[in-house]
Amino acid sequence: MVKQPEHNSKDIHAVTESAGHGEESVAASLGLNTQLFVFQLINFVIVGIIVWFMILKPLVARMEERKKLVDESIDKAKEIETNLTMSEQKYQEKLDEAKAEANTVIEKAHTDATDLATQLKEKAQKDIESLVSQAKKNIAIEKKEAIDEAKKEIGTLVVAAVEKIIADKLDKKSDAVLVERVITEVSKKA
């Protein structure tokens, strides 16, 4: 059997005291001064509060403002994109309307040009017919004048020939009657 050591009250008291000092000695063995540690902890909390209120809180506020600004910019960009899409649609609609109007104008111009060409052709045809008719009238008048002139000259020639043949000159009154009779006879034959 093994013999157990005897404990006396003096030894137990010494162990209890050493345990109380042991806690201090553990902090001391780690190089911690409890009073200094508490002051450093208080300083750390104060610096943390100062940093929070002077740096982090304004920084968070600025970041929130920046976030709002970015969100607003995104919303505006979406709005601009929507407006741009609508503008493009309106532009395309206007372009289509303009093309339709241009086609209508071109068709109307083509129709007007065709009508004008027809009118000008008809007018030119009428002018040509009028000129031909006038030319025929002028030719008829000139023909009649030429025939009348020829008749007068033929009559004069006949009278001259008759004078030579008769050798007797008739007086002017008889000469005019003879010329008139010859012209009438020649007119009947022509």
C-alpha positions in Angstrom: 0.0 0.0 0.0 1.0 3.4 -0.7 1.3 5.9 2.0 -0.6 9.1 1.5 1.0 12.3 2.7 -0.6 14.0 5.5 -2.0 17.5 5.1 -2.1 19.9 7.7 -4.0 23.2 7.8 -0.9 25.2 7.3 -0.2 23.6 4.0 -3.7 24.1 2.8 -3.6 27.8 3.7 -0.4 28.2 1.8 -1.8 26.5 -1.3 -4.9 28.7 -1.2 -2.8 31.9 -0.9 -0.6 30.8 -3.7 -3.6 30.1 -5.8 -4.8 33.7 -5.3 -1.4 35.0 -6.1 -1.3 32.6 -8.9 -3.9 34.5 -10.8 -2.0 37.6 -10.4 1.1 35.8 -11.3 -0.5 34.4 -14.5 -1.4 38.0 -15.7 2.0 39.1 -14.6 3.7 36.2 -16.3 1.9 37.3 -19.5 3.2 40.8 -19.0 -0.2 42.3 -18.3 -0.7 44.9 -15.8 -4.4 44.8 -14.9 -4.7 48.5 -14.1 -2.8 49.4 -17.3 -5.0 47.0 -19.2 -8.2 48.6 -18.0 -6.9 52.1 -18.9 -5.9 50.9 -22.3 -9.3 49.3 -22.8 -10.9 52.6 -21.8 -8.6 54.5 -24.2 -9.4 52.0 -27.0 -13.2 52.5 -26.4 -12.8 56.3 -26.5 -10.7 56.1 -29.7 -13.2 53.7 -31.2 -16.1 56.2 -30.3 -14.1 59.1 -31.7 -13.3 57.1 -34.9 -16.9 56.1 -35.2 -18.3 59.6 -34.8 -15.6 61.6 -36.6 -14.6 59.2 -39.4 -16.9 56.1 -39.8 -20.2 57.8 -39.3 -19.5 60.7 -41.8 -17.9 58.1 -44.1 -21.0 55.9 -43.9 -23.2 59.0 -44.5 -21.1 59.9 -47.6 -21.3 56.4 -48.8 -25.1 56.5 -48.4 -25.2 59.8 -50.3 -23.0 58.3 -53.0 -25.2 55.2 -53.2 -28.3 57.5 -53.6 -26.4 59.4 -56.3 -25.5 56.2 -58.1 -29.1 54.9 -57.8 -30.4 58.2 -59.1 -27.9 58.1 -61.9 -29.0 54.6 -62.8 -32.6 55.6 -62.7 -31.9 58.6 -64.9 -29.9 56.4 -67.3 -32.9 54.0 -67.5 -35.2 57.0 -68.1 -32.9 58.3 -70.7 -32.7 54.9 -72.3 -36.5 54.7 -72.3 -36.7 58.2 -73.8 -34.1 57.3 -76.4 -36.1 54.2 -77.4 -39.3 56.3 -77.6 -37.4 58.9 -79.6 -36.1 56.3 -82.0 -39.7 54.9 -82.4 -41.0 58.4 -83.0 -38.1 59.1 -85.5 -38.9 55.9 -87.3 -42.6 56.8 -87.4 -41.9 60.3 -88.7 -39.5 58.8 -91.3 -42.2 56.4 -92.4 -44.7 59.3 -92.6 -42.2 61.4 -94.6 -41.6 58.5 -97.0 -45.3 58.0 -97.4 -45.8 61.7 -98.1 -42.9 61.7 -100.5 -44.4 58.8 -102.4 -47.7 60.6 -102.5 -46.0 63.8 -103.8 -44.1 61.8 -106.3 -47.2 60.0 -107.5 -49.1 63.3 -107.7 -46.2 65.0 -109.6 -46.1 62.0 -112.0 -49.9 62.2 -112.5 -49.7 66.0 -113.0 -46.8 65.6 -115.4 -48.7 63.0 -117.4 -51.8 65.3 -117.5 -49.7 68.3 -118.5 -48.0 66.2 -121.2 -51.4 65.1 -122.5 -52.7 68.7 -122.5 -49.6 70.0 -124.2 -49.9 67.2 -126.8 -53.5 68.1 -127.4 -52.7 71.8 -127.6 -49.8 71.1 -130.0 -52.1 69.0 -132.2 -54.8 71.7 -132.2 -52.1 74.3 -133.0 -50.8 72.1 -135.9 -54.3 71.6 -137.2 -54.9 75.3 -137.0 -51.7 76.1 -138.8 -52.5 73.5 -141.5 -56.0 74.9 -141.9 -54.6 78.5 -142.0 -51.9 77.4 -144.5 -54.6 75.7 -146.7 -56.7 78.9 -146.6 -53.6 81.0 -147.4 -52.7 78.6 -150.2 -56.3 78.8 -151.6 -56.3 82.6 -151.4 -52.9 82.8 -153.1 -54.0 80.3 -155.7 -57.1 82.3 -156.4 -55.0 85.5 -156.6 -52.5 83.8 -158.8 -55.3 82.5 -161.1 -56.8 85.9 -161.2 -53.5 87.5 -162.0 -52.8 84.8 -164.6 -56.2 85.4 -166.2 -55.5 89.1 -166.4 -52.1 88.5 -168.0 -53.6 85.9 -170.3 -56.3 88.4 -171.3 -53.7 91.0 -171.9 -51.7 88.6 -174.0 -54.8 87.5 -175.9 -55.6 91.2 -176.6 -52.1 91.8 -177.7 -52.2 88.8 -179.9 -55.6 89.8 -181.4 -54.3 93.3 -182.0 -51.4 92.0 -183.9 -53.7 89.7 -185.9 -56.3 92.3 -186.6 -53.7 95.1 -186.8 -56.4 97.5 -186.2 -56.5 98.8 -182.8 -59.8 99.0 -181.1 -60.6 101.8 -178.8 -60.1 101.3 -175.0 -63.7 100.6 -174.3 -64.0 97.9 -176.8 -60.6 96.6 -175.7 -61.8 96.3 -172.1 -65.0 94.5 -173.2 -62.9 92.1 -175.3 -60.5 91.4 -172.4 -63.4 90.8 -170.1 -65.0 88.4 -172.4 -61.8 86.4 -172.9 -61.2 86.2 -169.1 -64.7 84.9 -168.7 -64.2 82.3 -171.3 -60.8 81.2 -169.9 -62.4 81.1 -166.4 -65.1 78.7 -167.6 -62.5 76.4 -169.2 -60.3 76.4 -166.1 
